[in-house]
Amino acid sequence: MIADCGYLKGSDYFTEESRVRGQQVHKACHLVDLHAPEAETLDDVLEIMDLGATIQPYVAGWLFFKRSNGFKPLGHETPLCLTDLNVAGTPDVWGTYPDGRLVSIDLKSWKGQGATPTRASEIQTAGYKLMLRQCLGFDAAVRLVVKMPGDGKFRQYLCQNPMDEALFRSCCFIWHDRANNKLIDGLEGPSEE
């Protein structure tokens, strides 16, 4: 929906390879948090489970992020929906900081990005925040995009634009209006599907 509203400009870097890598990184981070919740280093994880060599630097970056911020995950990769907006999504990770603040995180396995998150990612984190609040009663005070480029490090982007939630809602309304009026290329069948 966000892409169809024009917020994903220059998406040529989204390839089948990057999609698969992203799925692997998400799953590996989830499994590490589930089966090695106290692990602080990659060596700690490898004592408990096997990880492919190509995924290890991403997991090391995730562990570095958690260690640096004192982040404790509470949930991962749960499909949620907003019935009032007729939209669903799968927030990546949510949890807490040591001071008790609730945090929602969108994980990225980007190689490069720059000093700010993509506008699409900021709006996406707002949608996840709405879903977590409505479905789980989890009202995140902090929205982050955490990029792990595969070098054992991370970069975190704070998403704090006060317009993000309104823009996410607007994207949903616009997308459904465009879909219902057959203005989206490649969308076939009734909009209920």
N, C-alpha and C positions, 0 to 999 in steps of 0.2 A: 504494500500500500504506500509506504513512504517513498519507494523508488518510483512508483507510477505517478506520484505527485511532484516529481522532479527533484527530489532531494538526494539522489545518488548519482551525481554527475561524475563522469570520468571513471566508470566502473569497469574499464577494460582489464584491470588487474584481478578481477574475480574470474578465476578459471576453475576448471574441474579439479585440478591439482590443489588449488588453494581452498576449495570447498572441502575436499577430503581431509586436508591437513587441519583445517579448522575443526571438523568433527572429531578427529583423533585427539586434538589438544583438549577440547571440551571434555571428552570421555575420560581421558587420562587424568585430568585435574579432578574430575568427579570421583574416579576410582581411588585416587590418592587420598582425597579427603574422607572417603568412606572407609577405606581399609588401613590407612596409615595417618590417622588424624593428628597424631603428635609429632609426625616427621617434620624436621626442620631443614634437612638437607637431602639432596638426591641420594646420597649413600644410605641415609636412613630408609628411604623408600625402597631402594634396591635390595635391602635386607629382607623386605616383606614381599615384594612382587617384582616380576620381570617387566621391563619396559623396553620397547624397541629403541635402538640407538638414536634414530632420527627424532623421536618424541622426547627424549630425556632433557635436552636443553630447554624445551618449553616448560616442562614440569619444574625444572630448576628455577626458572623465572617465576612461576606461580608460587613456589615455596619461598622465594626471596621476597615477593610481594607480601605474602602472609606474615612472614617474620618481621619485615620492616614496619608493617602497620599494626601488628597485633591482631590481624583479622581472623575471626573464627567463623567459618561457614556454618550455616544452619540448613541450607537447602541448595539443590542443584537441579537444573534441567527439568522442570516440571511444567507441562503444558497447562496454560491458564487461559481464561477468556474474559471478555467484557461484553456481557449480553446487551447492554444498552448501546454499544457501538458496533455490535456484530463483528467482533474481531477476536482473534486468538493469537497467542504467542508463547514462547518458551524462554522465560528469564534464565540467564546462565547460572548465576550464583547470588545468594543473599546471605547476610550474616551480620555480625556485630564487630564494632571496634571496642577496645578495652574501656573506653569511657561510656559505653552503653549505647552509642549511636547505632541505628540500624542502617545498613549499607546494602545497596543493590549494585551488582557488577555485571557489565557486559564484557566478556572475554573476546579478545581479538588476537589472531596469530599473524598480524601484519609484519612485514619486514621493515617498512618505514611508514611514517605518517606525518611527522612534523610537530609543531608546538601546540596544536589544538586538535580536539577530536573532530571527526567529520560531523557535519550538521545532521546527517542521517542518523549517526550513532547517538547523538544527544537526544534527538526526538525519540529514537527507539528506547533509550533508557527511561524516558518519561512514560512511554507506554507500558514498559515493564513495571514501573513504580505503581501505576494505576492498577494493573492486574494483580500485583502482589497485595496491594491494599484491599481491593475488593474481594479477592478470592481467599486470601490467607490472613487478612487483618494485619499484615506486615507493612507498616508505613515508614518507608526508608527516608531517613533524613539526608542521606548522602547517596548520590548517583555517580558511579564511576565507569569509565571505559578503561580496562586494563589491557595494554598491548604487551604481548610477549613475542619478541621477534625471533626467538630461537637461538639466543646466545647466552642463556642463563640469566638474563636480566629482564627488567620490565619497565614500562613507562605507564604512569597512571594519569588519566585526564578527568578532572572534576567537571561534571555537567551541572551547571547552576543557573542556566538561563531561565528566568521565571516564566517565559512564554512557551517552554517546551511542552507542557501538558496540554495547553490550549492548541498548539500546533499539531500534536498527535491526534487529538480529537477532530480537528479540522481535516487532517489527512484522511481519517476514517470516513467522515461525512462526504468529502469530495470524491474519494475512491468509489464509494457505493453509488453515488449519483452518476459518476462516469460509467460504472459497470452496468447500472440499470438502464442507461441510455445508449449502451453499446458503443462507448467511446474509448474503450481500452482494446488495443490490438491483441489478438491471440486469445482473448477470453471467450470461450464458447459455452453454450448451454445456459440454462436458467441461472439467475444470480443466486438462488437458494443453494445451489451446489457449491 
